[in-house]
Amino acid sequence: MGREQWQAALRNPVGAVAAGLLVVLAILAVVAPIVWGDAAEETDPAALSQGSTSEHVLGTDTLGRDILLRVLVATRYSLGLALLATAICVVAGVILGVLPAVLGRRAGRLVTAAVNLAVAFPGLLLALFFAVIFGVGARGAVLAIGLAGAPSFARLVQTNVAAVAGRDYVAAARVAGVGRFRLIARHLLPNIGEPLVVNATVMAGTALLSFAGLSFLGLGVQPPAYDWGRLLGEGLDRIYINPAAALAPGVAVIVAGLAFTLLGESIAQVVGVRAVRRRTVPEPAPQEAAVAEAEPDAVLAADDLRVAFPAPGGGWTHPVDGVRLTVRRGETVGIVGESGSGKSLTALAVAQLAPDAAHVTAQRLEVAGVAPLGRTGAEVRELLGTKVAMVFQDPMTSFNPSMRVGRQLAEVTRVHERQGRRAALARAVDRLRTVRVPAPERRAHQYPHEFSGGMRQRAMIAMGLMSTPELIIADEPTTALDVTVQRQVLRLLKDVQADTGAAVVLISHDIAVVAQLCERVVVMYAGRVVEEVPVERLGQAAHPYTRALLASVPDLATDRDRPLATIAGRPPDPADRPEGCAFAPRCEFADDACRVRPGLAAVAPDQRAACWHPRSQPLNLALDAVTGGQA
Ligand SMILES: Nc1ncnc2c1ncn2[C@@H]1O[C@H](COP(=O)(O)OP(=O)(O)OP(=O)(O)O)[C@@H](O)[C@H]1O
């Protein structure tokens, strides 16, 4: 939580009153035992079990001790024990909550199931259960209350970790080879801190009430020590003689419990408001029967790459369905296709970042000389961490918002090259300079939200350059940017590619963008590659789908009074693809032959298309209009 949010929470009248009360209680907890500690222990045989008098405002107990002083002195013990129990609850909850992210899938599920089971038990029942196990006394009660609250806290952590784990910056850290524990400590926990702070505050109030309950039942603090719960129990025996003896500790418990809970609620409101504000700103047949020979200079070689997900009604769907893709060293390849054609999943599968539920298979997958399939996550991170760099679509979510940009960049070399903090930061500044971020020294110390969109995207590219990547995968890197910044970023990618010799895979739904940067275009439709074509041969595209994509790009000569060309129909759902050619239902040339699925076949040197009726007539296409005259 930032300073602004604390200030906003305290501006709220309820939050201000709660915070004021907590300050008073904290002062009492420190001062009361020092000032009145001895006086509260003094017995007065002449004033046993008295009601209110001028000497003893709230009366005395059975040994003649002043009740008001005892209630004031008990503040330290009551609050201390409640906070200790809260700390145990938070620590145990966080550990249980992040375990599923640290352990493998099966062990993680077991922990989740155990936590869910424990959450189903009422908290007080669990506390009593633990109190019996740990024994009667303050220590047992602290452990009992702390552990009884842990399951619900763990569930909160699990839910929040799961939400954050899907963000691009976590994927970026994973692809950079950041280990699980560092990932949790640096990227996951800091970003779920807000709900945890709110719940810990509310939990402190609950712990205070539970503690008073256990002490009242005789299971908590034992004599001669005393807390509010114990005083309440003693006072209740004489409630008809001196009601104040029971009411005073009762009021203290309620006031302190309310103060914690209301402060937590006020913080929750402020956090909620900010969250709203943030949102308003802006087994099929193989494609190729035989595995082709790997090209010796290939930095990426995928054959029959498939990504499957369990289908809702049983079975599997294959959004990526037998992709064959080769990218040579230093080459720039564009992957295009409509939304849902499987471009991003192909890239994620290559970088070993496919979602957990995905099942990735391939007859061959080699990335920078490494065959990642079948290896453990740690091995893949070790082997590929510095060789593959990812640039994601949304530069806002590609960075961890709670870490300075320079530190995030530096993390790559600190993890992989065991570089010292200073040297890593110096390299981060150097890379920011390389990608033309102005004033890189100052910028390195800023947070991602202080960067503009284009600058964030350049910083993302700089992150990829912290080591020497052999393959840079850029997934829609310019979609969220305006046209001018888009050009700058594309030009930068091109320069970086020329300087480092890295191969670049650029994913886009916009064939014009791909044509600006790439040497070769791979066109995907319904999870498969339907055409591979050098960019200078786009005018001789053979597949009707590629030709339709090209025809839908407007140029300066496009008649503005006529509707823009579109491709009729919709791509098929991965769970319901037609037999044979998936494009046939939208294709004007389809006939009976298209009931059988075509494989990729050469139509010209370096050009292959998966079509029974490849077109040979040159398109009436001013390539400059498509390429924008090359960036
Ligand atoms: N986690 C998932 N679970 C189930 N199906 C998924 C999952 N992620 C993606 N898919 C399926 O994979 C298909 C292809 O997704 P992918 O993100 O690769 O498409 P894309 O071509 O990159 O499109 P876009 O340009 O919209 O990102 C989606 O239409 C969806 O049906």
The ligand as a Tripos MOL2 file, in Angstrom:
@<TRIPOS>MOLECULE
LIG
   31    33     1     0     0
SMALL
NO_CHARGES

@<TRIPOS>ATOM
      1 N1         -6.1460  -21.3990  -21.7490 N.pl3     1 LIG1
      2 C1         -6.8780  -21.8300  -22.7830 C.ar      1 LIG1
      3 N2         -7.8000  -22.8060  -22.6240 N.ar      1 LIG1
      4 C2         -8.5380  -23.2640  -23.6710 C.ar      1 LIG1
      5 N3         -8.4180  -22.7840  -24.9260 N.ar      1 LIG1
      6 C3         -7.5280  -21.8160  -25.1400 C.ar      1 LIG1
      7 C4         -6.7140  -21.2820  -24.1000 C.ar      1 LIG1
      8 N4         -5.9170  -20.3100  -24.6140 N.ar      1 LIG1
      9 C5         -6.2350  -20.2460  -25.9380 C.ar      1 LIG1
     10 N5         -7.1880  -21.1520  -26.2410 N.ar      1 LIG1
     11 C6         -7.7600  -21.3910  -27.5680 C.3       1 LIG1
     12 O1         -6.7400  -21.2350  -28.5000 O.3       1 LIG1
     13 C7         -7.2110  -20.4390  -29.5820 C.3       1 LIG1
     14 C8         -6.0120  -19.7280  -30.1500 C.3       1 LIG1
     15 O2         -5.5400  -18.8020  -29.1970 O.3       1 LIG1
     16 P1         -4.3170  -17.8040  -29.5150 P.3       1 LIG1
     17 O3         -4.2290  -16.8770  -28.3400 O.co2     1 LIG1
     18 O4         -3.1160  -18.5690  -29.8680 O.co2     1 LIG1
     19 O5         -4.8580  -17.0510  -30.7890 O.3       1 LIG1
     20 P2         -4.2020  -15.8840  -31.5980 P.3       1 LIG1
     21 O6         -4.1190  -16.3290  -32.9980 O.co2     1 LIG1
     22 O7         -2.9220  -15.4520  -30.9550 O.co2     1 LIG1
     23 O8         -5.2950  -14.7810  -31.4730 O.3       1 LIG1
     24 P3         -5.1910  -13.2970  -30.8900 P.3       1 LIG1
     25 O9         -4.6280  -12.4650  -31.9840 O.co2     1 LIG1
     26 O10        -6.6170  -12.9580  -30.5740 O.co2     1 LIG1
     27 O11        -4.3230  -13.3720  -29.6510 O.co2     1 LIG1
     28 C9         -8.2540  -19.5420  -28.9630 C.3       1 LIG1
     29 O12        -9.2410  -19.2030  -29.8800 O.3       1 LIG1
     30 C10        -8.8560  -20.4190  -27.8970 C.3       1 LIG1
     31 O13        -9.9250  -21.1520  -28.4640 O.3       1 LIG1
@<TRIPOS>BOND
     1     1     2 1
     2     2     3 ar
     3     2     7 ar
     4     3     4 ar
     5     4     5 ar
     6     5     6 ar
     7     6     7 ar
     8     6    10 ar
     9     7     8 ar
    10     8     9 ar
    11     9    10 ar
    12    10    11 1
    13    11    12 1
    14    11    30 1
    15    12    13 1
    16    13    14 1
    17    13    28 1
    18    14    15 1
    19    15    16 1
    20    16    17 2
    21    16    18 1
    22    16    19 1
    23    19    20 1
    24    20    21 2
    25    20    22 1
    26    20    23 1
    27    23    24 1
    28    24    25 2
    29    24    26 1
    30    24    27 1
    31    28    29 1
    32    28    30 1
    33    30    31 1
@<TRIPOS>SUBSTRUCTURE
     1 LIG1         1 GROUP 0 **** ****
